Amino acid sequence: MDVERSNAANRLLGADPATNTMGLSVALEADARQAAAAKLAEEHALVRSAQAGDRLAFESLVRRYDRDVLRLALNLVHRPEDARDIYQESFLRVYRNLHRFRFECSFYTWLYRIVTNVALDHLRRRTSRKEDQAPALEDAEGSTRDFFDRQPEQRAAANPERNLLGQELGEQIASALNRLSPRERMVFEMKHYQGLKLRAIGDVLGTSEETVKNSLFRATRKLRASLEGMR
């Protein structure tokens, strides 16, 4: 009834409810674009000041992104102590290479690339250490469909180690992920945990979209082979 009265009032005033709704949507989009532009301008000002040697400006950039960096590192390596090491190394590289930032992309995109490259280096070192190798999983018999085909669609940010089938399954998934090559694991994590598109992953890793697609295919095939015995 309230909606009908509102529509009637709008008609008496010569206003179309649909037009009003569209106008409000356009206004909100304009406000969002304006806010984003202001935030980008503020970020660029901080970066330029930091490039000129302003330590307080650099500390402001660190505070702005420190939680995002730590969260990303933790999502990529799944170990708090390793994530903290990656966090520290990433910001150290940012500090040393800030003069090379040319504003051709957002600062966060540039920072994201540094964090993923540091994490990739870390995963390579972890893979080379025998004590960090995951044990082989025993296959169960009688499964007619593989693990991935039996699972419901998950949102990109979902973490299957916590949300899919519980702690035991999470440990098996983590073990299977550790058996991938560092690049295969990185691509899989960025696609399914971070929700990035293949082209964006290629930009971050400095490779082509086709190469990313091939790495993702190999990673998925290996994980299916490792997890096919799960019910």
N, C-alpha and C positions, 0 to 999 in steps of 0.2 A: 504493500500500500504506500509506504514512504517513497519507494522508487517511482510509482505511478504519479504521486503528487509532485515529485521533483521534476519528472518529465513534463507534466502539465504546466508547471510553473515556467520551465524553460521554453515551452511552446508559446506561452503568453508573452514572454519577454522576447520572443523571436529568436531564441537560441536553440540549436540542434544539439541534443545530448551527445551524439556521436562526434560532432565537431568539437564540443567542449572536451571530451575525453582525448581526442587526437591532439588538441591544443595543449592539454596538460602533459601528454606524453612527450611532445616536441620540446616543451619547456624544460622538463626533467632531463631529457637527453642533452639539451644545450647546457644546463647547469653541470651535468656530469662531465661534458667535454671541457667546460671552463675550469672545473676543479682539477681535471687531469692535466690540462695545460699549465695551470699554476704550480702543480706539484712537480711537473717536469722542469719548469723554469727554475724552481727552487733547487731541485737536484743538480741541474747544470751549474748553477751559481756555486753550490757547495763543491762540486768537482773542480771547477776552475780555481776556486780559492785553495783547495787542497793541492792542486797541481802547482800553484804558486808558492807552496810551502807552508800554508796555514794548517797547523796541527789540529786546531780545534775543529776546523771544517772536516778534516779526515775523520776525527773521532765522531763527528755527527753522522757521517756516512756509515761508519761502523755500527753505531747505535740504531740507525734506521734499518739496517739489513741483518743485524747479527742473529736474530731469531730465525729469519728465513734461511740463512746460510747453515745454521746448526741443524735445523729441521731437514733441509735438503741432504746434508751430509749423513744424517742418521737414516734417512730413507734409502740412501744408496748403499751404505755399508752395514747397517743394522747392529752396530756395536757402539755404545756410548763413548767408550774410551777412544776408539778410532775416529768417531765423528768429531770429537774435540780436537784431535790432532789435525784433521782435515780443515776444521774451522780456523785454527791458528795459522796453518800453512797457507790457506787461501787468502786470508787478509794480509799476510806477509807478502805474498806475490802481488796482491793489489797495490800495496804501498810501494813496492819496488818498481812496478810497471805502470803506475797511474799516469805518468807523463806520456805513455803511448796511447792512451784512450783518446779517440778522435771524434767522439760524439756521432759516429755513424750508426749506432744503435743505442738503446737505452743503457744506462749504467748497470741496471740489474741484469740485463741480458749478457753484458760483458762479464759481470761478476759471476753469473750462472755458469758461463763457459769455464772460468777459472776453477770454480768449485768442482765441476764435473771432471775436469782434467786432473785435478789433484786427487779426486776419488778414484779415477781410473788408474793413476800411477800407484795408488795405495793398494788397489785390488790386484794389480800385477805383482806387487811385492808379496802380498799375502798368498797368492797362488804359488809363488816360487818357494814358500816355506812349507816343508812337509807336515809340520805339526798343525798347520791350518787346513790341510786337505780334508774334505768331507769323506766319510766312509761310504762305500758302495751300498746301495739299498737293495735288499732282497726282493725279488719279484714274487707277487702272489699269483696263484693260478685261478682260472675261472672268470676273469674279467673280460667282458665283451665290448665295452666302451671305454675309451681312455678318460683320464681324470678331467681334462679340460672340457670335454664334451658333456660331462655330467653336471657341471657347475652352472648356477644361474649367472646372468650378466651382472657384473659388479661395476659401480662407478669407478672412474679412473683413479681417484684418490684413496680408494679402499685398500687396506693392508690385509692380504689374506692370512698373514701370520696371526692376526688378532681376530679377524672377523669371519673367516671362512668355515673352518671345522674344528677350531680349538687349538690348544697348545701342541698336541702331538702331531697333528697335521702341519702346523706351522713349522715345527722342527724339521719335518721331512721336506717341506718346501724350501726352507733355508739351506738344507743340506744339498738339495738338487741344484739350487741356484749357485752354490759354491763350486759345483762341478762344471759350470760354464766357463768359457774363457772370459777374461776381464771385459773385453769389448762386448761380447754377447750379453753378459749380465748387465752391463751399463745400458745397452740399448733396450733390453727387456724391461729394466726398472724404469727407465725414462718414459717408455711407451705405456706401460700398464700401471705404474704407481704414480708417475708424475702427470700422465695424461697428455704428453706432448705428441704432436704430429710428426710423421717421419721426416718431413722437410726440416722442421725445427730441430730435431735430433741431429740431422746431418749438419746443420749450421753450427750447433754447439760443439760437435765432435770434429768439425772441419773435414767432412767427407760428403759424398753424394747421397741423395735419397735412395738410389738403387742399392748402394753398398749397405745402408742402414736396413733396407728391406731384406737383403740377403742375411745379414747378421740376425735380424729378428726371426727369420724363418728357421735358421739353424738353432737358435736358442729355444724356440718353441718345440722344435722336433726333439731336441735333447731332453727337455723337461717332460714332454709326453712319454718318452721312453723310460725316464726315471720314475715317473709317477703313475704309470699305466696300471699298476697293481692295486692302487687305492680304490676303495669302494665309496 
